[in-house]
Amino acid sequence: MEIPGDSRQERVAGAVDLLMTTIEAAGHSWVALASAGAGGLGADPEVQAILDEADDLAAERLLDLVGFAGSRAERTRAHAAVRAYGGMVKATSRELIDRGSMTSEEARRHLTVALDAVLAEVVPPPT
């Protein structure tokens, strides 16, 4: 599946919208699962391996959703960058759902800007 859009920015916004819709629907359950590797369940090596695999799959899915078409080396770098971005997604979901310190619109905007910047760093847009 690929998010429709003529530009990377449109596809990124669509992917973040899909992600946030999922996170908001699952609410506290998603936050608990996303936080599992932060010293709790992730302390078990087997559980951590499962969580790492889930992060890898999520990164690949996100790259596919935005139509990432870089070289193999660029995809490897993008994969690592998107995994790191996943940490921001998890922290943002805690701010939104657990702490109520930001609105859904603010969370979506922050995550959209951040993901676009991450992808632009890996594969700069044509000039």
Buried (B, 14 or more C-beta within 10 A) or exposed (E): EEBEBEEBBEBBBBBBBBBBEEBBEBEEEBBBBBBBBBEEBBEEEEBBEBBEEBBBEBBBBBBEBBBBEBEEEBBEBBBEBBBEBBEBBBEBBBBBBEEEEBEEEEBBBBBBBBBBEBBEEBBEEEE
